[in-house]
């Protein structure tokens, strides 16, 4: 099975049409753009600022900036990359104002902890699906567990991760970004991105296994 990809991805031709509609003031096109990227933008912004409420404010400011700057967009990158670059710049500025922002690329050195699950359980970098499970894990404990419960536990586990690990895993596994896109946005190397992703997936897996084991204990 292929890894999850972002829903509603827009190709080059579709992006050109979308951009034309946005510049023409098409409200439906703008709402579709917001629906496609808003949740991921909040997750990224939250890695730079102190609360989700502030992250939401930064995202709203970013959308205002996007609308005001569409005529300046030259298409040297994808529209998505351009939007997220605006977001990161605004989030960094807000974080600095709060005197607590640290660039995501510098956080890796603070996270040199051992993975909770052996990296051998994931596919190697030469594999088409690098970073995904080499062999499917054993089924989650207790067949009674509903998928909705697993989704809630994974979301809970993501919130416990260090900011850079949370951002990498969210963008790769939740939003379906390519590794190269994540590296460009965060200003990190492919190796660093892969390490952060391994650690994030390992910790989330261990967290969920521990919680399910605890709930299933007599």
Buried (B, 14 or more C-beta within 10 A) or exposed (E): EEEEEBEEEBEEEEBEEBBEBBEEEBEEBBEBBBEBBBBBBBBBBBBBBBEEEBBBBBBEBBBEBBEEEBEEBEEEBEBBEBBBBBBBEBBBBBBEEEEEBBBBBEBBEEBEEEBBBEBEBBBEEEEEEBBBEEEEEEEBBEEEBEEEBEEEBBEEBBEEBBBBBBBBBBBBBBBBBEBEBBBBBBEBEEEBBBBBBBBBBBBBBBBBBEBBEEEEEE
